[in-house]
Amino acid sequence: MKRLFDLIISVILFILLSPIIIFIAILVKLKLGSPIFFKQQRPGLHSKPFYFYKFRTMTDEKDDKGILLPDHLRLTPFGKFLRKSSLDEFPQLINVIKGDISLVGPRPLLMEYLPLYTNEQAKRHLVKPGITGWAQINGRNSISWEEKFELDVWYVENRTFILDIIILFLTINKVIKSQGINQPGNATVEKFKGSIVKEGNG
């Protein structure tokens, strides 16, 4: 039922939003150049990798050594607007249609985080990741990684179709209010470096 719901809603949204998606794609091309989409491998259900899509929000500016500049120097005002309004997330409807992710589930993070999770935190990969989730409506990027993972695991252990519907409606409210977009003190989100207490290490 969840997959059928995801497919029907994402196809309808993609069709309805296609004029906006095309318009944003043109603006990204004009303001940031190519590529239009940010494409990155992320872990999906049972940590199986897939390619995750978003609209590009940063430039590719590098220092004199060829290393990418910090996020806050590459994030343009236009990119900030896309992130604040969550318009950069629209291409993820393609991921939902393909079956890589669901409308609701733990957010797909970086492949490099997989060996850093505790056994409890790794439970977030027992379900498909999502465009939005329980952690996104309860703090998003304004809470710590540990709090975020606790919320993800709670969702995995308590998920229902009704809960998904509630999360979707609450997400709309969060997007309108632009809450929890950035981590305090960071232009985007500081990378997860592992929990302080690891299971099995005392």
Backbone as ProteinMPNN parsed JSONL, in Angstrom:
{"seq_chain_A": "MKRLFDLIISVILFILLSPIIIFIAILVKLKLGSPIFFKQQRPGLHSKPFYFYKFRTMTDEKDDKGILLPDHLRLTPFGKFLRKSSLDEFPQLINVIKGDISLVGPRPLLMEYLPLYTNEQAKRHLVKPGITGWAQINGRNSISWEEKFELDVWYVENRTFILDIIILFLTINKVIKSQGINQPGNATVEKFKGSIVKEGNG", "coords_chain_A": {"N_chain_A": [[0.834, -1.21, 0.0], [1.945, 1.221, 0.774], [3.932, 1.638, -1.175], [2.339, 1.864, -3.487], [0.871, 4.137, -2.849], [2.981, 6.013, -2.67], [3.872, 6.0, -5.342], [1.606, 6.863, -6.838], [1.051, 9.435, -5.713], [3.536, 10.763, -6.073], [3.834, 10.746, -8.88], [1.622, 12.285, -9.644], [2.263, 14.718, -8.349], [4.675, 15.305, -9.642], [3.828, 15.772, -12.268], [2.063, 17.958, -11.886], [3.822, 19.82, -10.825], [5.685, 20.132, -12.783], [5.956, 22.461, -14.553], [7.087, 24.326, -12.755], [9.363, 22.944, -11.949], [10.787, 22.81, -14.365], [11.195, 25.554, -14.778], [12.789, 26.22, -12.548], [14.997, 24.636, -13.153], [15.972, 25.935, -15.419], [16.727, 28.397, -14.288], [18.724, 27.543, -12.507], [20.609, 26.635, -14.342], [21.268, 29.056, -15.595], [22.225, 30.635, -13.455], [24.008, 29.063, -11.951], [25.192, 27.349, -13.689], [26.236, 24.29, -15.362], [26.51, 21.017, -13.806], [22.882, 20.826, -13.772], [21.571, 19.312, -11.903], [22.282, 18.044, -8.634], [23.921, 15.188, -8.056], [24.337, 12.267, -6.268], [25.697, 9.361, -4.722], [23.846, 7.514, -2.413], [22.934, 5.659, 0.595], [20.309, 3.282, 0.491], [17.417, 1.296, 1.136], [18.289, -1.273, 3.362], [20.879, -0.403, 3.186], [21.634, -0.411, 0.539], [23.176, 1.09, -2.22], [22.116, 3.984, -4.117], [21.445, 6.457, -6.672], [20.988, 9.743, -5.763], [18.98, 12.621, -6.203], [19.017, 16.178, -6.429], [18.28, 19.69, -6.883], [20.993, 21.628, -7.917], [22.753, 23.725, -5.653], [25.076, 24.979, -5.033], [28.2, 26.481, -6.071], [31.08, 25.406, -8.004], [33.463, 26.325, -7.043], [36.963, 26.451, -6.393], [40.0, 26.337, -4.389], [43.42, 27.572, -4.72], [44.744, 25.209, -4.759], [43.152, 23.433, -5.905], [41.141, 22.399, -4.378], [37.814, 22.078, -3.246], [36.061, 24.954, -2.142], [34.915, 25.922, 1.202], [31.512, 25.126, 2.217], [29.968, 27.442, 2.894], [31.078, 29.412, 1.356], [30.574, 28.648, -1.195], [27.877, 28.468, -1.411], [25.367, 30.104, -2.893], [23.289, 33.153, -2.897], [20.969, 32.557, -4.366], [21.044, 29.793, -4.207], [20.701, 29.5, -1.448], [18.091, 30.389, -1.234], [16.735, 28.368, -2.644], [17.213, 26.212, -0.937], [16.065, 27.118, 1.482], [13.379, 27.328, 0.79], [12.902, 24.756, 0.146], [12.752, 23.997, -2.487], [14.791, 22.848, -3.844], [14.525, 20.191, -3.402], [12.714, 19.021, -5.128], [13.501, 17.35, -7.408], [13.752, 14.874, -6.195], [11.414, 13.544, -6.398], [11.655, 12.019, -8.619], [13.302, 9.991, -7.695], [11.511, 8.773, -5.95], [9.526, 7.853, -7.705], [11.058, 6.017, -9.14], [11.44, 4.184, -7.16], [13.513, 4.203, -5.406], [13.435, 5.654, -3.044], [11.05, 6.612, -0.471], [8.096, 8.648, 0.028], [7.97, 9.264, 2.686], [10.261, 8.685, 5.275], [13.422, 7.859, 6.899], [15.884, 10.34, 6.236], [18.013, 10.002, 3.374], [21.411, 9.664, 3.849], [24.999, 10.194, 3.786], [27.177, 7.848, 2.128], [29.55, 7.43, 3.409], [28.963, 7.525, 6.084], [28.03, 5.081, 6.935], [29.786, 3.103, 8.269], [30.029, 4.387, 10.68], [27.78, 4.35, 12.239], [26.061, 3.286, 15.225], [24.828, 0.051, 16.265], [22.164, 0.413, 16.879], [21.536, 2.886, 15.68], [21.883, 2.158, 13.034], [19.555, 0.904, 12.373], [17.938, 2.591, 11.012], [18.154, 2.053, 8.379], [16.539, -0.049, 7.819], [14.233, 0.432, 6.582], [12.922, 2.038, 3.606], [14.563, 5.062, 2.688], [13.411, 8.531, 2.9], [11.798, 11.467, 1.401], [10.895, 13.226, 3.285], [10.627, 13.019, 6.889], [10.177, 11.652, 10.251], [12.152, 12.834, 11.826], [12.561, 15.166, 10.38], [10.321, 16.737, 10.835], [10.596, 17.232, 13.439], [12.635, 18.965, 14.196], [14.615, 18.768, 12.229], [17.481, 20.001, 10.768], [18.284, 21.406, 12.956], [18.708, 20.007, 15.238], [20.776, 17.638, 17.105], [22.935, 15.108, 15.627], [22.661, 12.665, 16.981], [20.146, 12.932, 18.21], [18.593, 13.134, 15.943], [18.954, 10.593, 14.773], [17.797, 8.992, 16.738], [15.138, 9.719, 16.481], [14.702, 8.829, 13.864], [14.971, 6.037, 14.203], [12.874, 5.595, 15.961], [10.751, 6.1, 14.249], [11.067, 3.967, 12.423], [10.428, 1.812, 14.062], [7.821, 2.335, 14.749], [6.24, 2.923, 12.578], [3.401, 3.657, 10.57], [0.72, 3.773, 8.182], [-0.999, 5.884, 8.678], [0.606, 7.493, 10.299], [2.501, 8.276, 8.42], [0.928, 9.911, 6.758], [0.333, 11.977, 8.549], [2.915, 12.989, 8.991], [3.498, 13.962, 6.417], [1.634, 16.074, 6.146], [2.439, 17.725, 8.291], [4.964, 18.342, 7.41], [4.505, 20.105, 5.306], [3.737, 22.38, 6.716], [6.125, 22.924, 8.083], [7.822, 23.504, 5.939], [6.64, 25.807, 4.884], [7.099, 27.562, 6.995], [9.804, 27.544, 6.985], [11.539, 26.165, 8.79], [14.301, 24.892, 10.724], [16.238, 24.611, 8.699], [19.063, 24.966, 8.456], [21.983, 23.842, 10.257], [22.762, 25.119, 13.446], [25.239, 27.615, 13.364], [26.394, 26.75, 11.044], [26.624, 26.815, 7.449], [25.348, 24.857, 6.043], [25.079, 21.665, 6.9], [26.977, 20.209, 9.457], [29.265, 17.539, 9.046], [28.558, 14.14, 10.019], [30.413, 12.53, 12.496], [30.483, 10.277, 13.921], [29.116, 8.736, 16.86], [29.669, 9.703, 20.272], [29.718, 7.704, 22.219], [30.261, 4.449, 21.522], [28.774, 1.35, 20.659], [29.632, -1.603, 22.393], [32.106, -0.79, 23.155], [32.289, -0.125, 25.736]], "CA_chain_A": [[0.0, 0.0, 0.0], [2.838, 2.389, 0.863], [4.568, 1.837, -2.489], [1.31, 2.338, -4.406], [0.599, 5.518, -2.453], [4.152, 6.791, -3.077], [3.91, 6.094, -6.795], [0.491, 7.687, -7.31], [1.233, 10.825, -5.264], [4.742, 11.353, -6.677], [3.568, 10.978, -10.304], [0.7, 13.435, -9.712], [3.018, 15.914, -7.972], [5.666, 15.592, -10.682], [3.103, 16.351, -13.402], [1.561, 19.276, -11.494], [4.939, 20.726, -10.548], [6.633, 20.141, -13.906], [6.319, 23.812, -15.018], [7.978, 24.924, -11.757], [10.622, 22.199, -12.028], [11.48, 23.271, -15.578], [11.599, 26.942, -14.543], [13.926, 26.193, -11.621], [16.126, 24.061, -13.89], [16.502, 27.001, -16.277], [17.398, 29.365, -13.407], [19.961, 26.918, -12.019], [21.536, 26.642, -15.482], [21.705, 30.432, -15.827], [22.915, 31.21, -12.307], [25.063, 28.201, -11.422], [25.799, 26.568, -14.758], [26.016, 22.84, -15.369], [25.246, 20.34, -14.06], [21.708, 21.397, -13.123], [21.241, 18.475, -10.752], [23.286, 17.499, -7.728], [23.732, 13.741, -8.083], [25.281, 11.656, -5.326], [25.314, 8.031, -4.275], [23.402, 7.462, -1.022], [22.452, 4.33, 0.965], [18.866, 3.144, 0.556], [16.942, 0.175, 1.948], [19.353, -2.222, 3.698], [22.141, 0.258, 2.833], [21.944, -0.576, -0.883], [23.385, 2.422, -2.794], [21.37, 4.477, -5.267], [21.804, 7.844, -6.965], [20.054, 10.686, -5.155], [18.943, 13.844, -6.994], [18.52, 17.459, -5.936], [18.77, 20.794, -7.7], [22.279, 22.156, -7.464], [22.636, 24.991, -4.928], [26.417, 25.516, -4.789], [29.131, 26.586, -7.19], [32.2, 24.453, -7.938], [34.679, 27.122, -6.826], [38.048, 25.763, -5.7], [41.124, 27.184, -4.012], [44.549, 27.468, -5.656], [45.239, 23.836, -4.743], [42.156, 22.592, -6.574], [40.219, 21.831, -3.385], [36.558, 22.83, -3.166], [35.952, 25.898, -1.037], [33.894, 25.544, 2.185], [30.122, 25.273, 1.778], [29.417, 28.794, 3.045], [31.628, 30.25, 0.283], [30.036, 28.175, -2.477], [26.42, 28.562, -1.38], [24.965, 31.422, -3.41], [21.968, 33.617, -2.423], [19.953, 31.778, -5.068], [21.091, 28.464, -3.608], [20.094, 29.606, -0.117], [16.649, 30.479, -1.44], [16.242, 27.037, -3.0], [17.243, 25.381, 0.265], [15.106, 27.631, 2.459], [12.039, 27.036, 0.295], [12.893, 23.313, -0.145], [12.548, 23.773, -3.917], [15.883, 22.002, -4.331], [14.163, 18.8, -3.16], [11.738, 18.539, -6.114], [13.965, 16.221, -8.23], [13.662, 13.603, -5.468], [10.205, 12.853, -6.848], [12.147, 11.021, -9.569], [13.751, 8.874, -6.873], [10.324, 8.078, -5.43], [8.915, 7.151, -8.834], [11.927, 4.883, -9.451], [11.386, 3.232, -6.065], [14.724, 4.302, -4.577], [13.048, 6.186, -1.747], [9.62, 6.791, -0.244], [7.772, 10.029, 0.393], [8.276, 9.391, 4.117], [11.242, 7.739, 5.789], [14.651, 8.545, 7.307], [16.564, 10.971, 5.101], [19.207, 9.288, 2.914], [22.602, 10.442, 4.166], [26.185, 9.875, 2.999], [27.686, 6.484, 2.199], [30.683, 7.384, 4.343], [28.476, 7.429, 7.459], [27.601, 3.72, 7.256], [30.574, 2.437, 9.312], [30.043, 5.197, 11.898], [26.564, 4.157, 13.021], [25.944, 2.212, 16.213], [23.849, -0.937, 15.8], [20.829, 1.003, 17.029], [21.378, 3.911, 14.648], [21.839, 1.497, 11.731], [18.193, 0.44, 12.114], [17.294, 3.54, 10.101], [18.227, 1.509, 7.022], [15.637, -1.192, 7.699], [13.132, 0.889, 5.73], [13.388, 2.943, 2.554], [14.695, 6.464, 3.095], [12.315, 9.332, 2.387], [11.985, 12.894, 1.155], [10.709, 13.812, 4.611], [10.511, 11.975, 7.903], [9.86, 12.033, 11.632], [13.197, 13.753, 12.282], [12.435, 16.434, 9.659], [9.266, 17.566, 11.433], [10.923, 17.4, 14.851], [13.901, 19.663, 14.376], [15.376, 18.767, 10.979], [18.922, 20.19, 10.947], [18.558, 22.202, 14.155], [18.976, 19.089, 16.342], [22.033, 16.904, 16.955], [22.86, 13.867, 14.872], [22.154, 11.597, 17.842], [18.696, 13.132, 18.344], [18.001, 12.84, 14.639], [18.938, 9.145, 14.579], [16.805, 8.446, 17.669], [13.832, 9.946, 15.857], [14.628, 7.93, 12.712], [14.741, 4.676, 14.692], [11.511, 5.571, 16.5], [9.861, 5.966, 13.099], [11.2, 2.602, 11.905], [9.773, 0.877, 14.983], [6.427, 2.71, 15.004], [5.653, 3.446, 11.349], [2.084, 3.248, 10.102], [0.271, 4.596, 7.059], [-1.559, 7.113, 9.26], [1.744, 8.31, 10.731], [3.069, 8.859, 7.197], [0.043, 11.004, 6.338], [0.541, 13.063, 9.516], [4.236, 13.563, 8.708], [3.405, 14.722, 5.173], [0.929, 17.324, 6.406], [3.272, 18.559, 9.154], [6.091, 18.789, 6.586], [4.048, 21.292, 4.573], [3.795, 23.491, 7.671], [7.537, 23.218, 8.335], [8.384, 24.121, 4.737], [6.088, 27.163, 4.82], [7.759, 28.357, 8.03], [11.253, 27.439, 6.762], [12.147, 25.839, 10.078], [15.323, 23.857, 10.821], [16.94, 24.407, 7.43], [20.506, 24.848, 8.672], [22.484, 23.523, 11.579], [23.29, 26.343, 14.054], [26.665, 27.859, 13.193], [26.875, 26.206, 9.776], [25.861, 27.221, 6.269], [24.51, 23.711, 5.705], [25.089, 20.751, 8.044], [28.288, 19.639, 9.742], [29.267, 16.101, 8.803], [28.498, 13.218, 11.153], [31.736, 11.951, 12.715], [30.327, 9.137, 14.818], [28.647, 9.063, 18.198], [30.725, 9.712, 21.292], [29.715, 6.381, 22.835], [30.042, 3.404, 20.52], [28.345, 0.094, 21.246], [30.66, -2.623, 22.488], [33.381, -0.21, 23.586], [32.157, 0.338, 27.116]], "C_chain_A": [[0.867, 1.258, 0.0], [3.478, 2.692, -0.485], [3.562, 2.388, -3.497], [0.978, 3.797, -4.131], [1.729, 6.434, -2.91], [4.135, 7.05, -4.583], [2.831, 7.029, -7.33], [0.709, 9.155, -6.971], [2.421, 11.48, -5.946], [4.542, 11.63, -8.168], [2.662, 12.199, -10.47], [1.443, 14.73, -9.406], [4.013, 16.305, -9.061], [5.003, 16.251, -11.889], [2.65, 17.776, -13.08], [2.686, 20.298, -11.33], [5.913, 20.861, -11.713], [6.941, 21.54, -14.448], [7.294, 24.509, -14.071], [9.349, 24.267, -11.82], [11.444, 22.653, -13.231], [12.014, 24.691, -15.393], [12.816, 27.006, -13.613], [15.167, 25.661, -12.32], [16.791, 25.107, -14.778], [17.282, 28.021, -15.444], [18.72, 28.817, -12.877], [21.022, 26.943, -13.123], [22.121, 28.036, -15.694], [22.579, 30.964, -14.698], [24.1, 30.382, -11.811], [25.771, 27.382, -12.494], [25.453, 25.092, -14.677], [26.939, 22.175, -14.351], [24.092, 21.013, -13.306], [21.386, 20.639, -11.839], [22.474, 18.113, -9.934], [22.975, 16.011, -7.64], [24.786, 13.097, -7.196], [24.776, 10.283, -4.9], [24.992, 8.071, -2.78], [22.938, 6.041, -0.699], [20.926, 4.304, 1.089], [18.468, 2.023, 1.492], [18.048, -0.859, 2.112], [20.716, -1.732, 3.22], [22.547, 0.075, 1.373], [22.065, 0.804, -1.527], [22.481, 2.72, -3.995], [21.802, 5.914, -5.509], [20.658, 8.781, -6.585], [20.135, 12.012, -5.915], [18.38, 15.04, -6.228], [18.917, 18.525, -6.959], [20.067, 21.298, -7.084], [22.076, 23.503, -6.78], [23.988, 25.655, -4.683], [27.226, 25.616, -6.083], [30.221, 25.521, -7.021], [33.533, 25.175, -7.708], [35.701, 26.372, -5.973], [39.158, 26.742, -5.339], [42.275, 26.953, -4.987], [45.178, 26.079, -5.687], [44.25, 22.874, -5.397], [41.164, 21.93, -5.633], [38.972, 22.707, -3.299], [36.553, 23.742, -1.951], [34.891, 25.428, -0.048], [32.484, 25.856, 1.687], [29.637, 26.717, 1.81], [29.951, 29.762, 1.973], [31.07, 29.86, -1.086], [28.517, 28.262, -2.556], [25.992, 29.975, -1.749], [23.632, 31.854, -2.799], [20.829, 32.851, -3.079], [19.879, 30.368, -4.493], [20.451, 28.45, -2.229], [18.577, 29.66, -0.216], [16.059, 29.106, -1.775], [16.186, 26.128, -1.782], [16.178, 25.812, 1.275], [13.676, 27.286, 2.077], [11.82, 25.546, 0.017], [12.612, 23.004, -1.619], [13.638, 22.883, -4.505], [15.563, 20.517, -4.206], [13.28, 18.203, -4.26], [12.219, 17.364, -6.965], [13.895, 14.872, -7.518], [12.374, 12.851, -5.782], [10.572, 11.78, -7.868], [12.613, 9.783, -8.822], [12.58, 8.067, -6.324], [9.674, 7.256, -6.535], [9.727, 5.901, -9.197], [11.879, 3.816, -8.363], [12.616, 3.235, -5.186], [14.375, 4.722, -3.157], [11.529, 6.265, -1.668], [9.351, 8.271, -0.002], [8.161, 10.282, 1.84], [9.229, 8.294, 4.552], [12.462, 8.508, 6.268], [15.362, 9.14, 6.098], [17.79, 10.17, 4.681], [20.44, 10.169, 3.124], [23.789, 9.973, 3.317], [26.622, 8.424, 3.184], [28.787, 6.365, 3.259], [30.255, 7.289, 5.803], [28.202, 5.985, 7.884], [28.449, 3.043, 8.346], [30.592, 3.191, 10.645], [28.822, 4.978, 12.789], [26.74, 3.097, 14.101], [24.935, 1.216, 15.65], [22.434, -0.375, 15.857], [20.576, 2.023, 15.929], [21.233, 3.297, 13.259], [20.455, 0.971, 11.385], [17.451, 1.368, 11.159], [17.292, 3.032, 8.662], [17.364, 0.257, 6.835], [14.39, -0.84, 6.899], [13.715, 1.774, 4.631], [13.552, 4.341, 3.12], [13.562, 7.27, 2.467], [12.7, 10.775, 2.104], [11.844, 13.657, 2.466], [10.533, 12.682, 5.61], [10.206, 12.537, 9.275], [10.893, 13.025, 12.174], [13.051, 15.124, 11.628], [11.347, 17.329, 10.251], [9.5, 17.792, 12.92], [12.312, 18.006, 15.05], [14.746, 19.763, 13.124], [16.871, 18.945, 11.256], [19.284, 20.998, 12.184], [18.846, 21.325, 15.374], [20.262, 18.319, 16.072], [21.832, 15.646, 16.122], [22.259, 12.754, 15.71], [20.636, 11.704, 18.021], [17.985, 12.76, 17.05], [17.887, 11.329, 14.422], [17.949, 8.461, 15.519], [15.4, 8.578, 17.092], [13.637, 9.026, 14.651], [14.29, 6.507, 13.157], [13.341, 4.546, 15.288], [10.519, 5.389, 15.361], [9.881, 4.53, 12.568], [10.398, 1.62, 12.755], [8.294, 1.165, 15.19], [5.677, 3.149, 13.748], [4.288, 2.823, 11.041], [1.715, 4.157, 8.933], [-0.267, 5.925, 7.565], [-0.446, 8.053, 9.706], [2.389, 8.987, 9.523], [2.239, 10.057, 6.724], [0.233, 12.216, 7.248], [1.861, 13.772, 9.23], [4.196, 14.423, 7.451], [2.721, 16.064, 5.394], [1.755, 18.265, 7.282], [4.486, 19.094, 8.406], [5.724, 20.055, 5.824], [4.14, 22.523, 5.466], [5.238, 23.913, 7.932], [8.181, 23.942, 7.154], [7.922, 25.569, 4.619], [6.8, 28.086, 5.808], [9.279, 28.357, 7.902], [12.012, 27.154, 8.052], [13.198, 24.741, 9.963], [16.117, 23.606, 9.566], [18.426, 24.134, 7.641], [20.825, 24.446, 10.098], [23.069, 24.798, 12.178], [24.804, 26.465, 13.89], [27.248, 27.335, 11.904], [25.998, 26.674, 8.625], [24.929, 26.105, 5.83], [24.424, 22.812, 6.939], [26.491, 20.196, 8.234], [28.226, 18.127, 9.582], [29.211, 15.304, 10.096], [29.852, 12.531, 11.283], [31.702, 10.746, 13.644], [29.874, 9.583, 16.186], [29.78, 8.954, 19.197], [30.85, 8.346, 21.94], [29.38, 5.355, 21.782], [29.672, 2.096, 21.226], [29.516, -0.887, 21.277], [32.004, -2.115, 22.933], [33.336, 0.288, 25.017], [31.544, 1.695, 27.118]], "O_chain_A": [[0.563, 2.235, -0.685], [3.561, 3.849, -0.895], [3.893, 3.281, -4.277], [0.823, 4.595, -5.055], [1.481, 7.502, -3.469], [4.356, 8.173, -5.035], [3.104, 7.885, -8.172], [0.57, 10.022, -7.834], [2.331, 12.637, -6.359], [5.028, 12.641, -8.674], [2.904, 13.045, -11.331], [1.28, 15.725, -10.113], [4.176, 17.486, -9.368], [5.558, 17.186, -12.468], [2.826, 18.689, -13.888], [2.528, 21.476, -11.651], [6.87, 21.63, -11.63], [8.096, 21.802, -14.783], [8.213, 25.198, -14.515], [10.374, 24.946, -11.753], [12.654, 22.854, -13.124], [13.135, 25.0, -15.796], [13.758, 27.757, -13.865], [16.267, 26.172, -12.109], [18.017, 25.163, -14.877], [18.363, 28.456, -15.84], [19.714, 29.539, -12.807], [22.189, 27.238, -12.866], [23.318, 28.184, -15.941], [23.56, 31.664, -14.948], [25.08, 30.934, -11.31], [26.822, 26.792, -12.241], [24.498, 24.699, -14.008], [28.018, 22.689, -14.059], [24.319, 21.696, -12.308], [20.987, 21.224, -10.832], [23.561, 17.906, -10.473], [21.894, 15.621, -7.199], [25.981, 13.348, -7.352], [23.574, 10.075, -4.739], [25.769, 8.597, -1.983], [22.583, 5.29, -1.608], [20.328, 5.184, 1.707], [19.103, 1.817, 2.526], [18.67, -1.276, 1.135], [21.595, -2.529, 2.891], [23.684, 0.374, 1.008], [21.149, 1.617, -1.398], [22.135, 1.831, -4.774], [22.448, 6.524, -4.657], [19.522, 8.622, -7.032], [21.229, 12.478, -6.235], [17.404, 14.925, -5.486], [19.784, 18.291, -7.8], [20.198, 21.377, -5.863], [21.311, 24.335, -7.268], [24.041, 26.777, -4.178], [26.955, 24.915, -7.058], [30.266, 24.824, -6.007], [34.589, 24.699, -8.123], [35.358, 25.746, -4.97], [39.25, 27.833, -5.903], [42.124, 26.224, -5.968], [46.033, 25.794, -6.525], [44.475, 21.664, -5.439], [40.435, 21.018, -6.024], [39.067, 23.934, -3.281], [36.987, 23.353, -0.867], [34.043, 24.612, -0.41], [32.289, 26.734, 0.846], [28.977, 27.174, 0.877], [29.345, 30.803, 1.717], [31.097, 30.658, -2.023], [27.937, 28.144, -3.635], [26.231, 30.923, -1.001], [22.914, 31.024, -2.242], [19.835, 32.531, -2.426], [18.794, 29.816, -4.312], [19.743, 27.506, -1.876], [17.865, 29.065, 0.593], [15.011, 28.731, -1.25], [15.234, 25.366, -1.608], [15.478, 24.977, 1.848], [12.853, 26.986, 2.942], [10.711, 25.121, -0.304], [12.272, 21.871, -1.959], [13.437, 22.241, -5.537], [16.229, 19.678, -4.814], [13.118, 16.984, -4.312], [11.434, 16.454, -7.232], [13.972, 13.83, -8.169], [12.249, 11.666, -5.473], [9.893, 10.758, -7.976], [12.357, 8.658, -9.252], [12.641, 6.841, -6.24], [9.315, 6.098, -6.324], [9.159, 4.858, -9.52], [12.237, 2.665, -8.611], [12.763, 2.376, -4.317], [14.943, 4.214, -2.19], [10.82, 6.024, -2.645], [10.285, 9.057, 0.154], [8.622, 11.368, 2.188], [9.03, 7.121, 4.238], [12.529, 9.719, 6.057], [15.431, 8.504, 5.046], [18.539, 9.703, 5.54], [20.494, 11.294, 2.626], [23.591, 9.413, 2.239], [26.457, 7.847, 4.259], [28.928, 5.333, 3.915], [31.08, 7.006, 6.671], [28.148, 5.699, 9.08], [27.882, 2.459, 9.269], [31.119, 2.68, 11.633], [28.824, 5.37, 13.956], [27.477, 2.129, 13.917], [24.26, 1.51, 14.664], [21.609, -0.655, 14.987], [19.51, 2.019, 15.312], [20.54, 3.848, 12.404], [20.197, 0.626, 10.232], [16.448, 0.975, 10.564], [16.527, 3.514, 7.826], [17.454, -0.414, 5.807], [13.585, -1.714, 6.578], [14.865, 2.206, 4.717], [12.751, 4.763, 3.955], [12.838, 6.767, 1.608], [13.765, 11.247, 2.502], [12.577, 14.611, 2.725], [10.317, 11.531, 5.231], [10.004, 13.74, 9.441], [10.539, 13.953, 12.902], [13.377, 16.139, 12.244], [11.447, 18.554, 10.175], [8.707, 18.457, 13.587], [13.058, 17.613, 15.947], [15.506, 20.717, 12.956], [17.467, 18.1, 11.924], [20.462, 21.251, 12.436], [19.194, 21.844, 16.434], [20.781, 18.338, 14.956], [20.708, 15.18, 15.934], [21.438, 11.98, 15.218], [19.927, 10.698, 17.99], [16.916, 12.151, 17.064], [16.862, 10.839, 13.949], [17.328, 7.465, 15.148], [14.581, 7.666, 17.2], [12.543, 8.502, 14.436], [13.431, 5.852, 12.566], [12.695, 3.509, 15.139], [9.562, 4.623, 15.479], [8.829, 3.949, 12.298], [9.765, 0.706, 12.227], [7.578, 0.332, 15.747], [4.579, 3.695, 13.853], [4.069, 1.626, 11.232], [2.341, 5.197, 8.73], [-0.025, 6.971, 6.962], [-0.54, 9.265, 9.517], [2.781, 10.151, 9.602], [2.789, 11.088, 6.338], [0.288, 13.35, 6.772], [1.925, 15.002, 9.226], [4.794, 15.499, 7.419], [3.182, 17.085, 4.883], [1.771, 19.472, 7.043], [4.986, 20.173, 8.723], [6.536, 20.972, 5.709], [4.572, 23.586, 5.021], [5.542, 25.104, 7.997], [8.975, 24.865, 7.332], [8.713, 26.454, 4.292], [7.071, 29.247, 5.5], [9.965, 29.083, 8.622], [13.001, 27.817, 8.364], [13.026, 23.782, 9.211], [16.626, 22.502, 9.371], [18.98, 23.191, 7.076], [20.044, 24.678, 11.021], [23.806, 25.504, 11.49], [25.554, 25.549, 14.228], [28.452, 27.448, 11.673], [24.8, 26.902, 8.789], [23.845, 26.365, 5.307], [23.764, 23.165, 7.916], [27.123, 19.759, 7.272], [27.229, 17.505, 9.949], [29.738, 15.721, 11.127], [30.384, 12.01, 10.303], [32.738, 10.257, 14.094], [30.206, 10.683, 16.628], [30.735, 8.204, 18.993], [31.96, 7.873, 22.185], [28.294, 5.402, 21.203], [30.217, 1.789, 22.286], [30.286, -0.99, 20.321], [32.948, -2.892, 23.079], [34.217, 1.023, 25.464], [31.34, 2.279, 28.182]]}, "name": "protein", "num_of_chains": 1, "seq": "MKRLFDLIISVILFILLSPIIIFIAILVKLKLGSPIFFKQQRPGLHSKPFYFYKFRTMTDEKDDKGILLPDHLRLTPFGKFLRKSSLDEFPQLINVIKGDISLVGPRPLLMEYLPLYTNEQAKRHLVKPGITGWAQINGRNSISWEEKFELDVWYVENRTFILDIIILFLTINKVIKSQGINQPGNATVEKFKGSIVKEGNG"}
